[in-house]
Amino acid sequence: MEIIDIPQLIEDCTEKWQNLSLCNVNDSVVRLAVIEGEFHWHKHEKEDEFFFVIEGLLLIDLEDKVIELKPKQGYT
């Protein structure tokens, strides 16, 4: 086990889009995405996802609705 300093990882990001693998938990990968702007629409046929906002606002465009996440909100 080790400490992961997420605020420092965010501060160190220099790109508008950066996806970091933080660790593996059982059969899942925990990732940190630092994002700014829009990303192309896509979907994962065989994977589940969990989104959690640390700061800012995240809009997730689904086929039938838009999910708006604010800081400290999650969506799965």
Residue pairs with C-beta under 8 A, 6 or more apart in sequence:
4 22
4 23
6 22
6 32
6 54
9 20
9 22
9 32
9 34
10 32
10 34
10 54
13 34
15 34
16 35
16 36
16 37
17 33
17 34
17 35
17 36
17 37
17 39
18 33
18 34
18 35
19 31
19 32
19 33
20 31
20 32
20 33
20 34
21 29
21 30
21 31
22 30
22 31
22 32
23 29
23 30
24 30
35 58
41 61
48 76
49 76
50 74
50 75
50 76
51 58
51 60
51 69
51 74
51 75
51 76
52 69
52 72
52 73
52 74
52 75
53 69
53 70
53 71
53 72
53 73
53 74
54 71
54 72
55 71
56 71
57 68
57 69
57 70
58 68
58 69
59 66
59 67
59 68
59 69
60 66
60 67
60 69
60 75
67 75
69 75
